[in-house]
Amino acid sequence: MNVRNVVKVMNFHSLLRVDSAKKTASKYQTMEENLLDMIDGIVNNRNLVLDKKALKVNEKAPVLNIYLGSDFGFCSNFNSRINEEIRKDETGVQILIGRKLTSYHKENVLFRQESEQFRADMGKVRQTVVRGISHLEYSKINIIYNHYVNTTLVELRTKQLYPVETERSGRRTDDFVVEGDLSRLLKNLVISYAAYEIMLADVFSKAGENLMRQNSTNESLKRIDEMEEEKRKLEIRAGREKEFAKVIDNFVRTRSRKNGSSGEDQE
């Protein structure tokens, strides 16, 4: 098996996955912004009288931290960054996504999943978040992951999913009529927002993972080139030494024959 070809295929697939993740992230970001705008429109609308219980947070409850890692190696320090955050998290309830993540405080781990299993069905994580928000089980819900920024940068991020940070200033003055339970609508919007944030974080995490893998394979290809060049030089040197040895051997034999012939002539 040609190692160079295998690494080149890995490098190419990583590049394709980064591009695919960027396109998916663009769609999720649009939904994220719309949900955030709707939540902001309800919470900060001066024309609405909102039941503040819908926004109530149990400050005494623990923090839930969702850690996104990878099932595979060959992607630089992708998982070590996350593992360092897990090691420092001594009190939070933890969900670990990825075979390469380490349980430093096993008593705090709610459950763990492989990345591929999580991406195939996010139901278990989503249900945990929905239950946590609906029943005030957590004072805060965060997701910690490697965020793809651009083709040269992947940075560790902690994104707060709950309570929702609208990051708006001032009061909204939109005037609209609401039919039904506004508080229930707000809670459902918050839950939907958290679910989309999880999917968005996973997409950026996957893009970051493949970017790091692409960089690693680029380095590997460079190293393979260096090794092959060194091997080529050694083979050339060995060939020259072999040819030189033949020349010396022929020279010695020729001298021996001449010396032998001179001795016979003298006799």
N, C-alpha and C positions, 0 to 999 in steps of 0.2 A: 504493500500500500504506500502510495506517495504522500508523505506528510504534508508537503507544500500544497497539494491539491485539496486535501481535507481542510486545511486552515483557510485556504482561499474561498472555499464553499461556505465555511462558517462566517467568514468576513462579509461575503456577499449577502447571505441571509440576514445578518445583523443589520446591514444597511437598509434592506427592504423593510424590515420590521420597524425600524426607526421612522421611516417615511409613512408607513401604514398607521403607526401610533399617533403621529402628528395630525393626520387627517381625522382620526377618530376623536382625538382630544378637542379638535375644533368644534365638532358637533356637540360634545358634552358641555363644553364651555358656554355655548349659546343657551342651552337649557339651564345651566347653572345660573347664568346672569338673569334670565327671565324669572326663575324662581326667587332669586334674591330680590329682584325688583318688586315682585308681588308681595313678598314678606315685608319689605320696607314700606310698601304702599299701605299695608294694613297697620303695622306697628306705629308708624310715624304720621298717620293721617289725623289731623286735628278735628276732622269732622266725624270721627268714629269713636264710640265709647266701647272700649275693649275690656273684656273680662281679664284682668291681669293674672288670674290663675293659670291661664293658658301659657303664660311665659314663666311660670314659677319654676325655680330650680332648687333642688335639694342640696344645699351647700354642705351638708354633713355627709353626703354620699361619696363614695370613692370616685376616682377618675378612671375612665376606660381608655386605654391606649391600644390602638390597632397598629401593628408593625408589619410593613410590607417588605419582604425580602425576595430571595430567589431560590429555586430548586437546584440550580446548577452553579458550577464554578466558572473559571475562565473569564471572569469579568472584573478583574482588578479588586479594589477594596469595597465593592458594592455591598456585600453582606456584612463586612467588618464594621462599617459605619453604623448600620442598624443595630448590630450586636452590642456595640459600645453604648448606645442609647438604652437598650434593654438592661444592660448591666447596671446603669445608673438609676434605673427605675425600680425603686425598692418598695413602693407602696401602691402603685397603680394596678388595677386589674388589666390583664394583658391578653390580647389575641395575637398569635404569631402566625404569619403567612409566609411559608417558605421552608424547605427542608434544611437550609443552611443556617437558619436562625437558632440561637442557643438559649435554653431556659436557665437563666441565672437564678431566678427566684421562682421555682416550680410551683410553690403554693399560690402564687399570684396569677398563674396562667389559667385563663378560663377555658380555652381550647386552642388547638393549632391545626393548620391545614397546609397541604402542599400548594404551591402557587398554581399549578395546572388545575387542581381540584377546585380551588377558589375561583379561578377565571371561568371554569365550566359552569359553576353554580355558586353565585354569591349569596344564596338564600340564607345560609346559616349566619353569616355575618350581618346581613340585612335584618334578619329577625331579632338578633341580639340588640342592634341599634334601635329598632322600632320599639321593642319591649322596654329598653332602657329609658327612652324618651317618654313613652306613654306612662310608665309607672314610676318615673323619677328615681330610677335606680342609680344614676350617676350624676355627679355634679358637673362633669365635663366629659366630652368625648373627643379624642384627638386621633389623627392618623399620622404616622411617622413613616416617611418614605424618601427615596432618592428622586428628586425632581429634575426632569430633563429641562434645561434652560435653552441651550442651543447646541450646535455641533461640536463645541469645545468645552461645554460646562454642564456638569451634573452636580446639584447641591442638595444636601440633606435638609428636609423641611418637616416642620410640625404644623399641621393644619387643624384648626379647631372646627369640628363639625357641629358641636352643640355645647352651649347655647350659640345660636347663629349670630355672627358679627356682621351686621349689615354695612358697616363702614360708610354710612351716609351721615350728613350733617344737616341740622335744621328739621323743621316739621313739614310733612307733605300737606298739600292743600287740595289734593284731588277730591272731587265731590262725586260719590257714586252711591247707589243704593245696594244694600246687602240683604239677601233673603236667606234664611236658614241660620245655622249655628256658626257664627264667625270664629269663635274660639276653636271649634273643631277643625274648621277650614285652615286656620293658622297652624294648628298642630300637624295636620297632614302635609302642609307645605314645608314645614320644618323637617319632617321625616323624609319627604321626597328630596329636599335639598341635601340632607346628610347622605342619602343613598347615591345621589349623583356625584357628590364629592368623593365618595369611596371609589366609584367607577373612574372618575377623572384622575384621582391619585394613582390608581392602578395603571391607567394608560400611560401617564407620565413616568411612572416607575419602570414600566416595561420598556419604554423608549430609552430611559437612562441606562437600564441594564444592557440593552443591545448596543448602545453607544459605547459603554465601557468595554463590552465584549469585542466590538469592532476595533477599538483602540488597542486592546490586548492582542487581537489577531494581527493587527498591523505591526506591532512590536515583534510578534512571533515570526511573521514573514520576513521582517528585517533581519532578525537573528538567524533564520534559516538561510537567507541570502549570504550573510556573513560566514556561516558555517560551511556553506557550499563553496564559497570563494576560497576559504582557508583550505578546504579539502582539495580544490582544484590546484591551488598553489603547491600543496604537499605532493600531489600526484605528478605535477610538472617537475618538481625538485627530484622526486624519486626516479622519474624517467630519465632526467639528466644524469643523475648519479649512476643509473644502470648503464646508460650509454657510455659514460666516462669510464666505468669499470670495464666495459667491453674493449674500449680503446686501449686501456692500460694492459688488459689481458693479452690483446693482440700484439701489442708492442713487446711485451715480455716474451711471448712465444716466438716472435720474429727474431728478437735478439738471441734467444736460446738457439734457434736453428742456425743463425749466422755464426754464433760462437762454435757450434758443433761442426759446421762445415769447415771453419778455419782450422780447427784441430786436426781434422782428417787430412787436409792439404799439407799440413806441416809434416805429418808422418810419411 
